[in-house]
Amino acid sequence: MTRMFSIVRETWNPVSGCPHQCKYCFARRLAETRLRNTRRYRDGFITRLNEEEFRKRFKGGVVFVSDMGDLFAHTVKDEWISRVIDHISRFPDTFFLFLTKNPSRYREFLPKFPSNAILGATIETDDDTLYRRENISNAPLPSLRYEAMRELRWPKKFVSVEPILDFHLDTFTEWIRDIDPFMVYVGYDNYNNKLPEPPLAKTRKLIDRLAEFTFVAKKTMRPAWYELEKTQTRLTEVVQ
């Protein structure tokens, strides 16, 4: 899953599992299918500490922490997070990328984070109403994540808008500007979940606006699934 972020050299999962139940989660799907008979996931995608991971050593580059879970979910014990932070502090030449849908917990550990920590949040949209209506996730609402990241005082912040959901262009742009991230990832769903996506042209407008004040890394860029279906319907009609 290192493909999730192009700058990532490797992943490290000292804590795995997640309670958010995101409808598009590839990690949960993987844990409950292909990996379901492995020791780590035989009880499902529950939050667990993986003791053996603390023997890991790192030699530079960027490491994505807990790509198979959410290290800052409410089910993760404080002492587990502290152990992870203590471990990464031993490798100052390596950057450690954290990504969560519960960024309000970052503040609890801010005095402990070393300077090689990159603190990120997934914010797929600015539309809480859409998020609730479509039952996207049990995670804190996007507006709460935005507020937590806006208030977070840390020099290396980033935002992941993936998978992107429909949004209000002006509001979403200002949210991300307020957060002041050094990087934003933007991309569409990769797993045919038929999410409430924005049209591709609208996403491109967002990217253009974000590029005025931060670096934007584009992930999967494609027409929304309903745009593709309309195109296929038209082609079928022409052929017939």
N, CA and C of each residue as an Amber inpcrd file, in Angstrom:
protein
   720
   0.8070000  -1.2090000   0.0000000   0.0000000   0.0000000   0.0000000
   0.8430000   1.2640000   0.0000000   2.1270000   1.1420000  -0.2410000
   2.9530000   2.3390000  -0.3240000   2.5410000   3.2240000  -1.4850000
   1.7800000   2.6770000  -2.4450000   1.3250000   3.4890000  -3.5660000
   0.3940000   4.6080000  -3.1190000  -0.1120000   4.5390000  -1.8800000
  -1.0330000   5.5590000  -1.4160000  -0.4100000   6.9450000  -1.4820000
   0.8850000   7.0490000  -1.1760000   1.5780000   8.3250000  -1.2490000
   2.9120000   8.1250000  -1.9480000   3.1620000   8.9220000  -2.9670000
   4.3420000   8.7160000  -3.8100000   5.6520000   8.9570000  -3.0690000
   5.6320000   9.7660000  -2.0100000   6.8720000  10.0610000  -1.2950000
   7.2480000   8.9620000  -0.3070000   6.3410000   8.0220000  -0.0730000
   6.5480000   7.0040000   0.9570000   7.4950000   5.9120000   0.4760000
   8.4760000   5.6110000   1.3150000   9.4460000   4.5560000   1.0100000
   8.9690000   3.1990000   1.5110000   8.3380000   3.1910000   2.6780000
   7.8430000   1.9420000   3.2530000   6.7330000   2.2470000   4.2500000
   6.0140000   1.2090000   4.6480000   4.9720000   1.3630000   5.6550000
   5.3760000   0.6180000   6.9210000   4.7680000   1.0230000   8.0230000
   5.0750000   0.4280000   9.3260000   3.7900000   0.4140000  10.1370000
   3.4110000  -0.7620000  10.6310000   2.1300000  -0.9130000  11.3070000
   2.2710000  -1.3850000  12.7520000   2.7480000  -0.5140000  13.6420000
   2.8300000  -0.8760000  15.0560000   1.4510000  -1.0430000  15.6790000
   0.4760000  -0.3520000  15.1160000  -0.9270000  -0.5040000  15.5120000
  -1.7310000  -0.7050000  14.2360000  -2.6040000  -1.6780000  14.2390000
  -3.4430000  -1.9230000  13.0690000  -4.8980000  -2.0120000  13.4970000
  -5.7950000  -1.9570000  12.5090000  -7.2210000  -2.0020000  12.7880000
  -7.8050000  -0.6160000  12.9720000  -9.1210000  -0.5290000  12.8340000
  -9.7640000   0.7870000  12.8790000 -11.2590000   0.6230000  13.1270000
 -11.8590000   1.5070000  13.9340000 -13.2900000   1.4170000  14.2130000
 -14.1620000   2.2910000  13.3120000 -13.5710000   3.0290000  12.3760000
 -14.3340000   4.0540000  11.6540000 -15.3560000   3.5030000  10.6660000
 -15.1660000   2.2800000  10.1930000 -16.1160000   1.6550000   9.2640000
 -16.3500000   2.4910000   7.9990000 -15.2940000   3.0550000   7.4500000
 -15.4300000   3.8380000   6.2160000 -15.8960000   2.9200000   5.0860000
 -16.8930000   3.3460000   4.3420000 -17.4970000   2.4700000   3.3370000
 -16.5540000   2.1880000   2.1710000 -15.5130000   2.9850000   2.0300000
 -14.5800000   2.7970000   0.9160000 -13.2530000   2.1730000   1.3550000
 -13.1380000   1.7040000   2.5900000 -11.8420000   1.3080000   3.1550000
 -11.2790000   0.0360000   2.5150000 -10.1730000   0.1860000   1.8180000
  -9.4980000  -0.9630000   1.2080000  -8.7960000  -1.8080000   2.2660000
  -8.2540000  -1.1680000   3.2930000  -7.5270000  -1.9040000   4.3310000
  -8.4510000  -2.8760000   5.0580000  -9.6370000  -2.4190000   5.4240000
 -10.6010000  -3.3130000   6.0800000 -10.9800000  -4.4700000   5.1520000
 -11.2430000  -4.1550000   3.9010000 -11.6140000  -5.1950000   2.9420000
 -10.5010000  -6.2450000   2.8180000  -9.2700000  -5.7650000   2.7970000
  -8.1240000  -6.6680000   2.6960000  -8.0120000  -7.5430000   3.9420000
  -8.1760000  -6.9090000   5.1200000  -8.0590000  -7.6410000   6.3850000
  -9.1460000  -8.7010000   6.5290000 -10.3320000  -8.4200000   5.9820000
 -11.4570000  -9.3380000   6.1470000 -11.5670000 -10.3610000   5.0220000
 -10.6800000 -10.2780000   4.0440000 -10.7100000 -11.2460000   2.9390000
  -9.3590000 -11.9470000   2.8300000  -8.4650000 -11.3920000   2.0680000
  -7.1990000 -12.0530000   1.7730000  -6.3520000 -12.3150000   3.0150000
  -6.4360000 -11.4180000   4.0120000  -5.5990000 -11.5560000   5.2110000
  -6.3510000 -12.1230000   6.4070000  -7.5760000 -12.5760000   6.2070000
  -8.4180000 -12.9360000   7.3600000  -7.8920000 -14.1210000   8.1680000
  -7.0640000 -14.9550000   7.5690000  -6.5330000 -16.1110000   8.3020000
  -5.1540000 -15.8620000   8.8990000  -4.6580000 -14.6460000   8.7640000
  -3.3670000 -14.3160000   9.3620000  -3.5570000 -13.9760000  10.8390000
  -2.4990000 -14.1210000  11.6040000  -2.5850000 -13.8820000  13.0520000
  -3.0760000 -12.4810000  13.3700000  -2.6530000 -11.5110000  12.5990000
  -2.9760000 -10.1200000  12.9010000  -4.4440000  -9.7840000  12.6630000
  -5.0870000 -10.4980000  11.7410000  -6.4560000 -10.1260000  11.3660000
  -7.4650000 -11.2570000  11.5410000  -7.0940000 -12.3230000  12.2430000
  -8.0370000 -13.4360000  12.3840000  -9.2560000 -13.0430000  13.2150000
  -9.1380000 -11.9730000  14.0220000 -10.2820000 -11.4840000  14.7970000
 -10.9550000 -10.2960000  14.1210000 -10.6460000 -10.0920000  12.8490000
 -11.2300000  -8.9700000  12.1300000 -10.3320000  -7.7440000  12.1730000
 -10.9040000  -6.6140000  11.8510000 -10.1360000  -5.3720000  11.7270000
 -10.1540000  -4.5860000  13.0380000 -10.0190000  -5.3020000  14.1380000
 -10.0340000  -4.6470000  15.4450000  -8.7010000  -3.9430000  15.6880000
  -8.7350000  -2.9410000  16.5450000  -7.5220000  -2.2070000  16.8940000
  -6.6350000  -3.0740000  17.7780000  -5.3600000  -3.2020000  17.3890000
  -4.4510000  -4.0280000  18.1760000  -3.0330000  -3.4870000  18.0700000
  -2.2590000  -3.7420000  19.1230000  -0.8410000  -3.3960000  19.1500000
  -0.0500000  -4.5730000  18.5990000   0.8730000  -4.2940000  17.6940000
   1.7120000  -5.3300000  17.0930000   3.1250000  -5.2100000  17.6620000
   3.3480000  -5.9280000  18.7360000   4.5760000  -5.7920000  19.5150000
   5.8330000  -6.0130000  18.6760000   5.7770000  -6.9420000  17.7460000
   6.9660000  -7.2740000  16.9500000   7.4410000  -6.1100000  16.0850000
   6.5490000  -5.1720000  15.8020000   6.9170000  -4.0460000  14.9360000
   7.9140000  -3.0940000  15.6000000   8.0220000  -3.1520000  16.9050000
   8.9290000  -2.2340000  17.5950000  10.3860000  -2.6850000  17.5300000
  10.6200000  -3.7910000  16.8550000  11.9990000  -4.2000000  16.5730000
  12.5060000  -3.5870000  15.2660000  11.6330000  -2.9140000  14.5750000
  11.9700000  -2.3710000  13.2550000  12.9510000  -1.2060000  13.3730000
  13.9020000  -1.1480000  12.4230000  14.8610000  -0.0460000  12.3300000
  14.6600000   0.6550000  10.9930000  14.9850000   1.9270000  10.9420000
  14.7290000   2.7190000   9.7400000  15.9860000   3.4580000   9.2970000
  16.1210000   3.6050000   7.9770000  17.3250000   4.2200000   7.4080000
  16.9540000   5.3120000   6.4050000  16.3540000   6.3700000   6.8820000
  16.0460000   7.5030000   6.0250000  14.7710000   7.3250000   5.2240000
  14.4780000   8.3310000   4.4000000  13.2680000   8.2940000   3.5910000
  12.0330000   8.6760000   4.3880000  10.8740000   8.3070000   3.8470000
   9.5890000   8.6090000   4.4760000   8.8570000   7.3050000   4.7560000
   8.4110000   7.1360000   5.9780000   7.6930000   5.9360000   6.4050000
   6.2500000   6.3140000   6.7300000   5.3100000   5.5900000   6.1450000
   3.8950000   5.7990000   6.4310000   3.5270000   4.9220000   7.6230000
   3.0880000   5.5530000   8.7050000   2.7800000   4.8350000   9.9390000
   1.3140000   4.3990000   9.9520000   1.1030000   3.1000000  10.1640000
  -0.2400000   2.5210000  10.3120000  -1.1380000   2.7660000   9.1030000
  -0.6690000   2.3140000   7.9410000  -1.5340000   2.3930000   6.7630000
  -2.6540000   1.3530000   6.8270000  -2.5420000   0.3870000   7.7440000
  -3.5890000  -0.6130000   7.9450000  -4.3930000  -0.3150000   9.2070000
  -4.6120000   0.9500000   9.4730000  -5.4020000   1.3360000  10.6300000
  -5.3550000   2.8380000  10.8290000  -5.8860000   3.2870000  11.9670000
  -5.8310000   4.7040000  12.3300000  -5.2330000   4.7900000  13.7290000
  -3.9910000   5.2220000  13.7960000  -3.2620000   5.2570000  15.0640000
  -3.9130000   6.1750000  16.0920000  -4.6960000   7.1540000  15.6300000
  -5.2790000   8.1270000  16.5560000  -6.7890000   7.9540000  16.7200000
  -7.3000000   6.8100000  16.3110000  -8.7100000   6.4980000  16.5530000
  -8.9700000   6.4140000  18.0540000 -10.2220000   6.5780000  18.4430000
 -10.5430000   6.6120000  19.8760000 -10.2910000   5.2720000  20.5600000
 -10.1730000   4.2010000  19.7920000  -9.9430000   2.8760000  20.3740000
  -8.4730000   2.5940000  20.6750000  -7.5900000   3.4770000  20.2640000
  -6.1500000   3.2710000  20.4740000  -5.7480000   3.8510000  21.8320000
  -5.0770000   3.0510000  22.6340000  -4.6770000   3.4900000  23.9720000
  -3.5950000   4.5610000  23.9020000  -3.6270000   5.4850000  24.8500000
  -2.6210000   6.5460000  24.9130000  -1.2070000   5.9780000  24.9680000
  -1.0350000   4.9250000  25.7380000   0.3160000   4.3780000  25.9010000
   0.8350000   3.7600000  24.5990000  -0.0570000   3.2660000  23.7550000
   0.3750000   2.7440000  22.4590000   0.9150000   3.8720000  21.5840000
   0.1850000   4.9610000  21.5630000   0.6320000   6.1120000  20.7670000
   1.9610000   6.6280000  21.2910000   2.0950000   6.7030000  22.6070000
   3.3540000   7.1750000  23.1950000   4.5160000   6.2670000  22.8130000
   4.2760000   4.9790000  22.7780000   5.3450000   4.0520000  22.3810000
   5.7700000   4.2790000  20.9350000   4.7990000   4.5100000  20.0670000
   5.1200000   4.7760000  18.6610000   5.9560000   6.0420000  18.5390000
   5.5530000   7.0860000  19.2410000   6.2880000   8.3490000  19.1690000
   7.6960000   8.1900000  19.7360000   7.8190000   7.4690000  20.8310000
   9.1520000   7.2200000  21.4000000  10.0390000   6.4770000  20.4040000
   9.4450000   5.5340000  19.6840000  10.2340000   4.7380000  18.7370000
  10.7180000   5.5890000  17.5700000   9.8550000   6.4100000  17.0090000
  10.2900000   7.2100000  15.8510000  11.3120000   8.2650000  16.2580000
  11.3100000   8.6390000  17.5310000  12.2870000   9.6260000  18.0050000
  13.7110000   9.0890000  17.9380000  13.8480000   7.7830000  17.8290000
  15.1750000   7.1550000  17.7650000  15.7740000   7.2160000  16.3630000
  14.9840000   7.6870000  15.3830000  15.4500000   7.6910000  13.9910000
  15.2570000   9.0800000  13.3770000  16.0650000  10.0420000  13.8060000
  15.8790000  11.4350000  13.3740000  16.1120000  11.6680000  11.8860000
  16.7640000  10.7380000  11.2000000  17.0240000  10.9050000   9.7680000
  15.8980000  10.3610000   8.8910000  14.8690000   9.8430000   9.5160000
  13.7110000   9.3080000   8.7940000  12.4900000  10.1640000   9.1100000
  11.7020000  10.4810000   8.0870000  10.4400000  11.1820000   8.3070000
   9.3240000  10.1530000   8.4590000   8.4290000  10.4080000   9.4040000
   7.3150000   9.5050000   9.6620000   6.0020000  10.2310000   9.3920000
   5.2450000   9.6830000   8.4610000   4.0040000  10.3010000   8.0160000
   2.8290000   9.6490000   8.7340000   2.0540000  10.4730000   9.4420000
   0.8620000  10.0110000  10.1460000  -0.3740000  10.5300000   9.4190000
  -1.3910000   9.6950000   9.3360000  -2.6440000  10.0890000   8.6910000
  -3.8020000   9.5700000   9.5270000  -4.7350000  10.4550000   9.8550000
  -5.8390000  10.0690000  10.7260000  -7.1280000  10.7670000  10.3070000
  -8.2370000  10.2020000  10.7470000  -9.5300000  10.8770000  10.6350000
  -9.9760000  11.3890000  12.0090000  -9.0620000  11.3700000  12.9530000
  -9.3490000  11.8850000  14.2920000  -8.2080000  12.7940000  14.7480000
  -7.9340000  13.8740000  13.9960000  -6.7510000  14.6940000  14.2750000
  -6.8210000  15.4940000  15.5690000  -7.9700000  15.5270000  16.2250000
  -8.0330000  16.2400000  17.5040000  -7.0980000  15.6080000  18.5360000
  -6.7680000  14.3260000  18.3670000  -5.8640000  13.6610000  19.3210000
  -4.4150000  14.0800000  19.1330000  -4.0810000  14.6470000  17.9980000
  -2.7030000  15.1100000  17.8140000  -2.2950000  16.0530000  18.9370000
  -3.2120000  16.9170000  19.3200000  -2.8700000  17.9510000  20.3020000
  -2.4410000  17.3570000  21.6400000  -3.0160000  16.2080000  21.9990000
  -2.6650000  15.5610000  23.2640000  -1.1890000  15.1600000  23.3070000
  -0.6350000  14.8640000  22.1320000   0.7310000  14.3340000  22.0720000
   1.7180000  15.3170000  21.4550000   1.2750000  16.5240000  21.2140000
   2.1200000  17.4880000  20.5140000   3.4700000  17.7120000  21.1900000
   3.5330000  17.7890000  22.5240000   4.8540000  17.9840000  23.1500000
   5.8150000  16.8140000  22.9410000   5.2810000  15.6400000  22.6070000
   6.1230000  14.4520000  22.4630000   6.6240000  14.2390000  21.0360000
   5.9160000  14.7800000  20.0470000   6.2980000  14.5200000  18.6550000
   7.6840000  15.0840000  18.3440000   8.5470000  14.2870000  17.7140000
   9.8410000  14.8110000  17.2550000   9.6600000  15.5880000  15.9560000
  10.6720000  16.3200000  15.5760000  10.5750000  17.1870000  14.3970000
  10.4630000  16.4110000  13.0880000  10.7330000  15.1090000  13.1030000
  10.6300000  14.3110000  11.8780000   9.2360000  13.7160000  11.6730000
   8.2620000  14.1770000  12.4400000   6.8800000  13.7200000  12.2860000
   6.1300000  14.6360000  11.3210000   5.4090000  14.0310000  10.3830000
   4.5350000  14.7520000   9.4570000   3.1060000  14.3900000   9.8430000
   2.3110000  15.3850000  10.2200000   0.9790000  15.1280000  10.7590000
  -0.0820000  15.4420000   9.7100000  -0.8380000  14.4310000   9.3290000
  -1.8330000  14.5940000   8.2760000  -3.2210000  14.1740000   8.7030000
  -4.2040000  14.6400000   7.9460000  -5.5970000  14.2530000   8.1620000
  -6.2640000  14.0140000   6.8200000  -7.1310000  13.0230000   6.7810000
  -7.9820000  12.8160000   5.6170000  -9.2150000  13.6940000   5.7660000
  -9.4540000  14.5510000   4.7930000 -10.6560000  15.3880000   4.7570000
 -11.1920000  15.2880000   3.3320000 -12.1830000  14.4430000   3.1160000
 -12.6430000  14.1370000   1.7670000 -13.5550000  15.2010000   1.1810000
 -14.1480000  16.0350000   2.0390000 -15.1440000  17.0060000   1.6150000
 -15.3310000  18.0350000   2.7170000 -16.0200000  19.1080000   2.3990000
 -16.4170000  20.0740000   3.4270000 -17.8890000  19.9030000   3.7950000
 -18.5640000  18.9270000   3.2010000 -20.0210000  18.8030000   3.2940000
 -20.4160000  17.7480000   4.3340000 -20.6540000  18.1890000   5.5670000
 -21.0690000  17.2660000   6.6230000 -22.4140000  16.6130000   6.3120000
 -23.3110000  17.3680000   5.6900000 -24.6360000  16.8350000   5.3730000
 -24.5290000  15.6570000   4.4200000 -23.7410000  15.8110000   3.3840000
 -23.5050000  14.7130000   2.4410000 -22.8710000  13.5350000   3.1710000
 -21.9190000  13.8110000   4.0410000 -21.1950000  12.7560000   4.7590000
 -22.1500000  11.9140000   5.6010000 -23.0880000  12.6000000   6.2810000
 -24.0680000  11.8810000   7.1000000 -25.0670000  11.1290000   6.2230000
 -25.5920000  11.8310000   5.2290000 -26.6380000  11.2440000   4.3920000
 -26.1720000   9.9680000   3.7010000 -24.9340000   9.9820000   3.2210000
 -24.3990000   8.8360000   2.4930000 -23.7440000   7.8050000   3.4090000
 -23.7570000   8.0840000   4.7170000 -23.1880000   7.1450000   5.7010000
 -21.7730000   6.7260000   5.3040000 -20.9390000   7.7310000   5.0580000
 -19.5830000   7.4750000   4.5680000 -18.7170000   6.7900000   5.6200000
 -18.8520000   7.2210000   6.8830000 -17.9270000   6.7390000   7.9040000
 -18.4560000   7.0770000   9.2860000 -17.9650000   6.3370000  10.2920000
 -18.2540000   6.6700000  11.6900000 -17.2100000   7.6110000  12.2870000
 -16.2540000   8.0230000  11.4860000 -15.1940000   8.9210000  11.9580000
 -15.7710000  10.2960000  12.2810000 -15.0300000  11.1310000  13.0100000
 -15.4770000  12.5060000  13.2230000 -15.8070000  13.1820000  11.8930000
 -16.7980000  14.0450000  11.9000000 -17.2310000  14.7100000  10.6720000
 -16.1000000  15.5460000  10.0740000 -16.1280000  15.7600000   8.7740000
 -15.0750000  16.5530000   8.1310000 -14.8600000  17.9200000   8.7730000
 -15.9340000  18.5780000   9.1990000 -15.7740000  19.9070000   9.7970000
 -14.9730000  19.8460000  11.0930000 -15.1290000  18.7660000  11.8540000
 -14.3660000  18.6200000  13.0970000 -12.8910000  18.3560000  12.8050000
 -12.6240000  17.6120000  11.7540000 -11.2280000  17.3700000  11.3610000
 -10.5780000  18.6680000  10.8880000 -11.3400000  19.4250000  10.1200000
 -10.8330000  20.7250000   9.6630000 -10.4770000  21.6160000  10.8450000
 -11.3760000  21.7130000  11.8070000 -11.1270000  22.5790000  12.9610000
  -9.8960000  22.1240000  13.7350000  -9.7500000  20.8200000  13.9060000
  -8.5880000  20.2990000  14.6380000  -7.2870000  20.6080000  13.9080000
  -7.2780000  20.4420000  12.5860000  -6.0600000  20.7080000  11.8140000
  -5.7700000  22.2020000  11.7310000  -6.7940000  23.0020000  11.6610000
  -6.6010000  24.4580000  11.6270000  -5.9400000  24.9460000  12.9110000
  -6.3350000  24.3700000  14.0400000  -5.8010000  24.8010000  15.3310000
  -4.4580000  24.1580000  15.6610000  -4.0900000  23.1400000  14.9270000
  -2.8560000  22.4080000  15.2180000  -1.6350000  23.2490000  14.8580000
  -0.7700000  23.4560000  15.8080000   0.4480000  24.2300000  15.5750000
   1.6100000  23.2620000  15.3530000   1.8610000  22.9990000  14.0840000
   2.9220000  22.0600000  13.7110000   3.4300000  22.4580000  12.3310000
   4.7410000  22.4820000  12.1180000   5.2710000  22.9910000  10.8400000
   5.0610000  22.0670000   9.6490000   4.8910000  20.7730000   9.8900000
   4.7580000  19.8160000   8.7820000   3.3730000  19.1770000   8.8410000
   2.3980000  19.8490000   8.2370000   1.0330000  19.3330000   8.1660000
   0.6860000  19.0340000   6.7110000  -0.1300000  18.0170000   6.5050000
  -0.6300000  17.7790000   5.1520000  -2.0710000  17.2960000   5.2190000
  -2.7480000  17.4080000   4.0890000  -4.1470000  16.9990000   3.9810000
  -4.2820000  16.0090000   2.8350000  -5.0210000  14.9500000   3.0770000
  -5.3420000  13.9840000   2.0300000  -6.8160000  14.1170000   1.6680000
  -7.0820000  14.5230000   0.4380000  -8.4540000  14.6040000  -0.0680000
  -8.6460000  13.3760000  -0.9650000  -8.7180000  12.2300000  -0.3240000
  -8.7910000  10.9700000  -1.0600000  -9.4990000   9.9130000  -0.2180000
 -10.5680000   9.3230000  -0.7370000 -11.1780000   9.6190000  -2.0210000
 -11.9980000  10.9070000  -1.9530000 -11.8750000  11.7250000  -2.9610000
 -12.5710000  13.0030000  -2.9630000 -14.0800000  12.7900000  -3.0800000
 -14.8310000  13.5310000  -2.2670000 -16.2890000  13.5420000  -2.3280000
 -16.7330000  14.9260000  -2.7790000 -17.9840000  15.0350000  -3.2020000
 -18.4480000  16.3300000  -3.6980000 -18.3060000  17.3900000  -2.6110000
 -18.1310000  18.6320000  -3.0130000 -17.7520000  19.6940000  -2.0840000
 -18.2550000  21.0400000  -2.5870000 -18.1630000  22.0370000  -1.7090000
 -18.4390000  23.4270000  -2.0830000 -17.0890000  24.0800000  -2.3660000
 -16.8930000  24.5230000  -3.5730000 -15.5650000  24.9380000  -4.0220000
 -14.9630000  26.0300000  -3.1480000 -15.6970000  27.0970000  -2.9100000
 -15.1360000  28.2150000  -2.1390000 -14.8280000  27.8010000  -0.7010000
 -15.7750000  27.1190000  -0.0750000 -15.5970000  26.7280000   1.3250000
 -14.4460000  25.7510000   1.4970000 -14.4010000  24.7350000   0.6390000
 -13.3550000  23.7110000   0.7770000 -11.9710000  24.3100000   0.5430000
 -11.8850000  25.2060000  -0.4150000 -10.6030000  25.8770000  -0.6690000
 -10.1440000  26.6410000   0.5650000 -11.0690000  27.3670000   1.1860000
 -10.7060000  28.1610000   2.3610000 -10.3750000  27.2820000   3.5560000
 -11.0490000  26.1690000   3.6800000 -10.6910000  25.2310000   4.7490000
  -9.2220000  24.8470000   4.6460000  -8.8360000  24.4340000   3.4670000
  -7.4620000  23.9510000   3.3020000  -6.4640000  25.0930000   3.4290000
  -6.8340000  26.2550000   2.9630000  -5.9620000  27.4270000   3.1480000
  -5.7670000  27.7140000   4.6410000  -6.8390000  27.6090000   5.4150000
  -6.7600000  27.8540000   6.8580000  -5.8460000  26.8460000   7.5590000
  -5.8660000  25.6160000   7.1030000  -5.0200000  24.5750000   7.7050000
  -3.5450000  24.8480000   7.4430000  -3.2540000  25.4200000   6.2970000
  -1.8890000  25.7800000   5.9000000  -0.9770000  24.5570000   5.7920000
  -1.3610000  23.5580000   4.9860000  -0.5120000  22.3760000   4.8240000
   0.6150000  22.6350000   3.8390000   1.7190000  21.9140000   4.0000000
   2.7980000  22.0540000   3.0290000   2.5200000  21.2180000   1.7860000
   1.5480000  20.2880000   1.8920000   1.2140000  19.4230000   0.7630000
  -0.2310000  18.9490000   0.8910000  -0.8890000  18.8060000  -0.2590000
  -2.2420000  18.2470000  -0.3090000  -2.2720000  17.1530000  -1.3690000
  -2.8020000  16.0040000  -1.0020000  -3.0320000  14.9260000  -1.9650000
  -4.5010000  14.9480000  -2.3690000  -4.7660000  14.8510000  -3.6630000
  -6.1350000  14.8370000  -4.1680000  -6.2920000  13.6620000  -5.1220000
  -7.3230000  12.8460000  -4.9110000  -7.5320000  11.7160000  -5.8070000
  -8.9130000  11.1060000  -5.6550000  -9.3380000  10.4280000  -6.7000000
 -10.6270000   9.7440000  -6.7110000 -10.5060000   8.3350000  -6.1350000
 -11.6420000   7.7750000  -5.7720000 -11.7360000   6.3980000  -5.2950000
 -11.1960000   5.4310000  -6.3480000 -10.4390000   4.4510000  -5.8860000
  -9.8380000   3.4590000  -6.7850000 -10.6010000   2.1430000  -6.8540000
 -11.6840000   2.0030000  -6.0840000 -12.2630000   0.6730000  -5.9040000
 -13.7440000   0.5830000  -6.2790000 -14.1900000   1.4480000  -7.1570000
 -15.5340000   1.3470000  -7.7360000 -16.6350000   1.3030000  -6.6740000
 -16.5120000   2.1620000  -5.6750000 -17.5160000   2.2090000  -4.6140000
 -18.7070000   3.1010000  -4.9420000 -18.6610000   3.7710000  -6.0670000
 -19.7380000   4.6780000  -6.4950000 -20.0970000   5.6730000  -5.3860000
 -19.0790000   6.3650000  -4.9330000 -19.2380000   7.3860000  -3.9000000
 -19.8530000   8.6480000  -4.5080000 -20.3440000   9.5590000  -3.6730000
 -20.8690000  10.8330000  -4.1840000 -19.7320000  11.7730000  -4.5850000
 -19.1960000  11.5340000  -5.7560000 -18.0060000  12.2350000  -6.2290000
 -18.3610000  13.5290000  -6.9480000 -17.4030000  14.4580000  -7.0100000
 -17.5930000  15.6620000  -7.8220000 -17.2610000  15.3750000  -9.2820000
 -17.8000000  16.1550000 -10.2010000 -17.3660000  16.0440000 -11.5950000
 -15.8730000  16.3520000 -11.7060000 -15.2310000  15.7690000 -12.6770000
 -13.7910000  15.9670000 -12.8380000 -13.4380000  17.4330000 -13.0390000
 -14.2430000  18.1640000 -13.7850000 -13.9530000  19.5810000 -14.0320000
 -13.9440000  20.3740000 -12.7250000 -14.8200000  20.0290000 -11.8180000
 -14.8790000  20.7140000 -10.5220000 -13.6380000  20.4010000  -9.6910000
 -13.2100000  19.1600000  -9.7180000 -11.9920000  18.7780000  -9.0010000
 -10.7880000  19.5280000  -9.5480000 -10.7210000  19.6710000 -10.8500000
  -9.6070000  20.4090000 -11.4510000  -9.6110000  21.8720000 -11.0210000
 -10.7820000  22.4490000 -10.8540000 -10.8580000  23.8270000 -10.3530000
 -10.3080000  23.9060000  -8.9350000 -10.6660000  22.9230000  -8.1130000
 -10.1450000  22.8900000  -6.7430000  -8.6280000  22.7960000  -6.7540000
  -8.0890000  21.9120000  -7.5610000  -6.6370000  21.7360000  -7.6300000
  -5.9590000  23.0260000  -8.0590000  -6.5140000  23.7050000  -9.0400000
  -5.9380000  24.9740000  -9.5010000  -5.9110000  26.0010000  -8.3770000
  -6.9690000  26.0490000  -7.5980000  -7.0120000  27.0150000  -6.4930000
  -6.0130000  26.6480000  -5.3940000  -5.9520000  25.3780000  -5.0610000
  -5.0210000  24.9480000  -4.0150000  -3.5790000  25.1940000  -4.4250000
  -3.2940000  25.0160000  -5.6960000  -1.9250000  25.1850000  -6.1950000
  -1.4340000  26.6210000  -6.0720000  -2.3360000  27.5490000  -5.8140000
  -1.9330000  28.9390000  -5.6190000  -1.2370000  29.1540000  -4.2790000
  -1.4420000  28.2290000  -3.3220000  -0.8370000  28.4580000  -2.0050000
  -0.1640000  27.2280000  -1.3920000  -0.2420000  26.0650000  -2.0360000
   0.4380000  24.8850000  -1.5070000   0.7690000  23.9300000  -2.6430000
   1.5530000  22.9110000  -2.3290000   1.8810000  21.9030000  -3.3430000
   0.7660000  20.8700000  -3.3930000   0.3020000  20.5630000  -4.5870000
  -0.7660000  19.5840000  -4.7700000  -0.2200000  18.3640000  -5.5060000
  -0.3450000  17.2080000  -4.8890000   0.0340000  15.9460000  -5.5330000
  -1.2420000  15.2700000  -6.0200000  -1.3340000  15.0700000  -7.3100000
  -2.5320000  14.4650000  -7.8920000  -2.4140000  12.9450000  -7.8800000
  -3.4130000  12.3060000  -7.3490000  -3.4890000  10.8400000  -7.3420000
  -4.3600000  10.3980000  -8.5190000  -5.2680000   9.4580000  -8.3060000
  -6.1320000   8.9930000  -9.3900000  -7.0380000  10.1230000  -9.8600000
  -6.8940000  10.4990000 -11.1190000  -7.7250000  11.5310000 -11.7290000
  -8.5330000  10.8880000 -12.8550000  -9.8400000  10.9810000 -12.7510000
 -10.7310000  10.3890000 -13.7560000 -12.0810000  11.0810000 -13.6720000
 -12.9140000  10.9320000 -14.6960000 -14.2870000  11.4240000 -14.5640000
 -14.9980000  10.7040000 -13.4190000 -15.9580000  11.3680000 -12.8050000
 -16.7680000  10.7060000 -11.7810000 -17.4630000   9.4890000 -12.3930000
 -17.7920000   8.5130000 -11.5690000 -18.3590000   7.2550000 -12.0900000
 -19.6120000   7.4960000 -12.9080000 -20.4330000   8.4810000 -12.5010000
 -21.6660000   8.7420000 -13.2520000 -21.3730000   9.4450000 -14.5760000
 -20.2720000  10.1870000 -14.6350000 -19.8580000  10.7640000 -15.9130000
 -19.4190000   9.6700000 -16.8770000 -18.7010000   8.6980000 -16.3550000
 -18.2720000   7.5710000 -17.1830000 -19.4700000   6.7770000 -17.6920000
 -20.4680000   6.5850000 -16.8230000 -21.6530000   5.8280000 -17.2370000
 -22.4190000   6.5570000 -18.3310000 -22.5120000   7.8840000 -18.2140000
 -23.1960000   8.6630000 -19.2500000 -22.4680000   8.5450000 -20.5830000
 -21.1360000   8.6080000 -20.5230000 -20.3430000   8.4850000 -21.7480000
 -20.5440000   7.1190000 -22.3860000 -20.5480000   6.0860000 -21.5680000
 -20.7430000   4.7330000 -22.0880000 -22.1280000   4.5630000 -22.6950000
 -23.1320000   5.1900000 -22.0690000 -24.4940000   5.1150000 -22.6050000
 -24.5790000   5.7830000 -23.9700000 -23.9540000   6.9530000 -24.0840000
 -23.9640000   7.6610000 -25.3680000 -23.2720000   6.8390000 -26.4500000
 -22.1410000   6.2330000 -26.1000000 -21.4150000   5.4190000 -27.0710000
 -22.2550000   4.2310000 -27.5280000 -22.9540000   3.6260000 -26.5780000
 -23.8130000   2.4900000 -26.9190000 -24.9160000   2.9150000 -27.8750000
 -25.5070000   4.0920000 -27.6020000 -26.5750000   4.5950000 -28.4690000
 -26.0690000   4.8770000 -29.8740000 -24.8490000   5.4110000 -29.9590000
 -24.2660000   5.7130000 -31.2690000 -24.0180000   4.4320000 -32.0570000
 -23.4810000   3.4290000 -31.3800000 -23.1720000   2.1550000 -32.0380000
 -24.4430000   1.4670000 -32.5220000 -25.4890000   1.5560000 -31.7080000
 -26.7450000   0.9020000 -32.0890000 -27.4520000   1.6620000 -33.2200000
